[in-house]
Amino acid sequence: MEEYIVEMEHINKSFAGVKVLKDVKFNLKSGEVMALLGENGAGKSTLMKILSGVYTRDSGTLRIFGKEQGDLDTKKARNLGVAIIHQELNMCRHLTVAENIFLGREEKKGATLDNKDMAEKTKEVLDSLKIDLDPNEIVGNLSVSKQQMVEIAKALSIHAKVLVMDEPTSALTAKEINELFRIINQLKKEGCGIVYISHRLEELGHVADRVTVLRDGEFVMNGEFKDYTMDQLISFMVGREITEKFPRVKCPKGRKIFEVRNLNAGKLVRGINMELYEGEIVGIAGLMGAGRTETTRAIFGIDPKDSGEILVDGKEVKISKPIDAIKAGIVLAPEDRKKDGLCTKLSVRDNLALPNLDLLCNKIGKVNKKKEKELVDKAVEELNIKLASPELNAESLSGGNQQKVVVGKWLARNSRVVIFDEPTRGVDVGAKVEIYNLMNQLKKQGVGVLFVSSELPEVMGISDRIIVMCDGRITGELSPEEATEDRILQYATQFEAKI
């Protein structure tokens, strides 16, 4: 029998009296990729945080390289050769790339830090990943995709023998994903065991050897990945058959409710013109760096505009900050939910209520608790947010349920335009359908929905119109009937000739 480098048996874990893991088992061999699947809240990240020493288990046995382990902390796990790339980026944004990679294990020269040596070693790791980054660059200045690659470099820099990748491709371009797969295959040949958590099931065929599925904190199955179809794996994950991945609702096209005229903001928002009508969903496609997120930020008043007009129901609205947009009926669910969409140290109740205090408070500023409860209960029910109590901090939720809270806080506002930036990033297949259904629900209510997505099947499956951006400009517009991946990519690569 082939030996396992990780064996977890009868693992149990509870938070605030709620059982998150129930008698779970898991194993991993050297030189293989184990796909760990399940819906948001299934317990995948919790199980891996126990393996990497972030959490301690309540009961159960854990063996690493055949030796039974007691309670681990992150340092002990790291010394055993276990590294984890978390779904949510966990870096010190004010430190350099090299300082982040060597955080907690700094190189010293006498009594001082050897910054030169750390920078050189960081450059070696980055070069092996073919990442063009300055080790002395401040992490906070980097894009989300580059920050993700720094996380990968940090994990690989300790020469891990057990590497956990929790949604590693969620913010990467196709080119970067291919490079990641190359690195994974290289690590497999070197005997590294890799746990790969991803909601992008189409990726798994490129890397996965075996698969383990959890559902509602319990073990469901494991086996050879090649022995199962995608539909079978989805059925194991959600406990039911998903008959329609992209539910589309037909609505009559109403009047124009939103218009952007010649919007310019910085280098990546140049001469943007777009319209949005009642009862339609418009998808914005494009490659990383096309200016999609920057456009939504300029519309919402996060980034300053150089010029341009924004109209709601035919009337120009002046938007210089987000509160102006909210009052005008324009709301945004941002790309980076942890940084921009949530107050993670506050409760779910507080997060849902905060942007709606003008609706919940009386004239002297006292919150109407009955109205607040109704708002929170409605959001939790309509979005099927999985949580033990609304009083739990938002950081305790899975990534997909955090995304639902970000969306849920705008439900009470009866907004005219709802903008979603990468709404299904890091969200499981069942929760994706729920978010699509929410978009359709808004659409049927006459709300205009604008959404940015890097997943072309999603853009083509849900949109009534597709706007394509490249190099800060709109380069094409397609109907669902006209749209193909090739045609979208053709517009997405129409760069201007620059001297």
Helices and strands as residue ranges (DSSP letters): E 4-15, E 18-29, E 33-37, H 44-51, E 59-64, E 67-69, H 74-79, E 82-85, H 97-101, E 108-109, E 112-113, H 115-128, G 139-141, H 144-156, E 162-166, H 174-189, E 193-197, H 201-207, E 210-215, E 218-224, G 225-227, H 230-238, E 256-264, E 272-277, E 281-285, H 292-300, E 307-312, E 315-316, H 322-327, E 330-333, I 337-341, H 348-353, G 354-356, H 357-360, H 369-383, G 394-396, H 399-408, G 411-413, E 417-421, H 429-444, E 448-452, H 456-462, E 465-470, E 473-478, H 485-492
